[in-house]
Amino acid sequence: MPVINNIQELKKISLEIRKDVVRSLAEAGSGHLGGSLGLADIFTCLYFNILNHKPDNPDWKNRDRLILSIGHVAPVFYAALAHSGYFNPKELMTLRRLGSRLQGHPGKEHGLPGIELSAGSLGQGLSVAVGLALAGKMDKKSWNVFSIHGDGELQEGSIWEAVMSASHHQLNNLVALIDRNCVQIDGKNSDVMEIEPLKDKFQSFGWEVMACNGHDHKDIIATYQKAINRKKGPVVIIAKTHMGKGIKSIEDDYHWHGKPPKPEQVNAFIKELEQNQ
Amino acid sequence: MFTLKQLKPTRFGFGEGLKSLGEKHPNVVALGADITSSVSVNFFKEAFPDRFFSFGIAEQNIMGAAAGFALGGKIPFATTYAVFSALRATDQVRISICYNNLPVKIGGAHAGISVGPDGATHQALEDIAIMRTLPNMTVLSPCDATQTKRATIASVEQVNGPAYIRFGREAVPDFTTEDLPFEVGKGQLLKEGQDITIIATGHLVWEALQAAYRLEKQNIDVRVINIHTIKPIDEEIIIKAAQETGLIVTAEEHQIYGGLGSAVAEVLVKSNPVKVNMIGMNDQFGESGKPEELMQKYGLTSAHIAEKIIEINKQKR
């Protein structure tokens, strides 16, 4: 797939993805708006710049593997897949409906192209990414594994089992990204269960830690490129994001973690997204 | 008539099966959970050190990583004690492995009360119940070391998706032969009989056979069926036994809730309801003791099975 380097163009794609996230969630009547908007810029950079993939040949054997551990942000994942060519964006409006290929959390068996792993039970994706990266190294494959995690998800103990094993096995073909929006369903991470000092934690487990502004396309791409081109060990990118990014009235408000927009809010939200671009 | 060849732990059969798979299938890999020798994964590790990956004491991670290996085109074996592989990491097994329908093979070692002195914490008595409710999962519970080797090989060569293979620690009678066909999903009629049927799994199959041979002298004609595949279960052989012998006894080293007994009852209630008497652990935890002492105390020997059959047979008349 051709790589898009033009930042203005990437921003436009992010806007379209955000608009579809709002529309599809309003149509579904349930789902996770906050995190999906917060990850729109990162998913744009991945699917239009960083990932080596072929939307018209989803099973292409040399593709990079994207493991979405936080399945609840499926709306932004689906929108990125659709806009990069895996399927017609019109299908986004079937989200969460009976018989849809767009399950509430990604489910491969329903046939949507582009899903590497059916997932959504928090704390499992990094383990899968570790196994997949080891299989790739075993066969000296050129592809990389990119995993996407939430910050609240780091409260799961199994994540730290996986963190330990990734450095033990020196997985230099694994890049994890933490969506650091600092909130979860019950409130701020620091009130629910403190996860800091995050950088120290990962470093003490033998990981290289990088940081980026998760809404700055140039920074996201530069950080990913630095992460891909390193020589040894796993790397984690702590991406600072804002839940609900693009719609001021909901930004950073944890009440919007698992809520869809109401149908009467859609026009105002889309207008605001266009103005804030 | 089946005769005792030797006493041999079923875990050795697993280790031999795994090694033989390694020779034939270059994409088979094994993941270690610290207890590699104890669960016989060292057979594979020593033969194929480059295809063995250590994960330490972290069962949730090992199951997730196994799913990742499978996504990467491998056939991974994730093996640890059954209490951990079936219970500690159940959510990983359910979502990362079963929901994705990946060819991960899970070894459930040291299953049952016969683990002995380690006591209740390490005696897996609920694993069959949990594993058999997971969609896409195949559940194998072979009866001796020879059959465990066959089942291990079959878990790769006959099963495309995930499989759970249950085996034990102690040396138990090894009595089946290599030429006894092993087909996943097919029960085995080991002894004909017309009065009553014992359906058993794991090493209680040997105890069931001994009970049946003993009862011949008392003119009770007992049929013995080995269910080495708990899921998918062989409905035909079970229904036929119910129709022809009228009474069923099940025997397993597992809780009577949710295990083989329940699986057999589920088959019979919908097509041919007969009385099913279940021998197993009666909703209780085990304890420390020598394996044979525990089998005695909890009523899992051939003598107990024979006693039960005599009692039931009286009621029949």
Boltz contact constraints between the chains, C-beta under 6 A:
constraints:
  - contact:
      token1: [A, 118]
      token2: [B, 99]
      max_distance: 6.0
  - contact:
      token1: [A, 118]
      token2: [B, 100]
      max_distance: 6.0
  - contact:
      token1: [A, 121]
      token2: [B, 91]
      max_distance: 6.0
  - contact:
      token1: [A, 121]
      token2: [B, 95]
      max_distance: 6.0
  - contact:
      token1: [A, 124]
      token2: [B, 64]
      max_distance: 6.0
  - contact:
      token1: [A, 124]
      token2: [B, 92]
      max_distance: 6.0
  - contact:
      token1: [A, 124]
      token2: [B, 96]
      max_distance: 6.0
  - contact:
      token1: [A, 127]
      token2: [B, 61]
      max_distance: 6.0
  - contact:
      token1: [A, 127]
      token2: [B, 64]
      max_distance: 6.0
  - contact:
      token1: [A, 127]
      token2: [B, 65]
      max_distance: 6.0
  - contact:
      token1: [A, 128]
      token2: [B, 64]
      max_distance: 6.0
  - contact:
      token1: [A, 128]
      token2: [B, 67]
      max_distance: 6.0
  - contact:
      token1: [A, 128]
      token2: [B, 68]
      max_distance: 6.0
  - contact:
      token1: [A, 128]
      token2: [B, 96]
      max_distance: 6.0
  - contact:
      token1: [A, 130]
      token2: [B, 65]
      max_distance: 6.0
  - contact:
      token1: [A, 131]
      token2: [B, 65]
      max_distance: 6.0
  - contact:
      token1: [A, 131]
      token2: [B, 68]
      max_distance: 6.0
  - contact:
      token1: [A, 131]
      token2: [B, 69]
      max_distance: 6.0
  - contact:
      token1: [A, 132]
      token2: [B, 68]
      max_distance: 6.0
  - contact:
      token1: [A, 132]
      token2: [B, 71]
      max_distance: 6.0
  - contact:
      token1: [A, 132]
      token2: [B, 72]
      max_distance: 6.0
  - contact:
      token1: [A, 135]
      token2: [B, 69]
      max_distance: 6.0
  - contact:
      token1: [A, 135]
      token2: [B, 72]
      max_distance: 6.0
  - contact:
      token1: [A, 135]
      token2: [B, 74]
      max_distance: 6.0
  - contact:
      token1: [A, 136]
      token2: [B, 72]
      max_distance: 6.0
  - contact:
      token1: [A, 158]
      token2: [B, 60]
      max_distance: 6.0
  - contact:
      token1: [A, 161]
      token2: [B, 58]
      max_distance: 6.0
  - contact:
      token1: [A, 161]
      token2: [B, 60]
      max_distance: 6.0
  - contact:
      token1: [A, 161]
      token2: [B, 61]
      max_distance: 6.0
  - contact:
      token1: [A, 162]
      token2: [B, 61]
      max_distance: 6.0
  - contact:
      token1: [A, 165]
      token2: [B, 55]
      max_distance: 6.0
  - contact:
      token1: [A, 165]
      token2: [B, 61]
      max_distance: 6.0
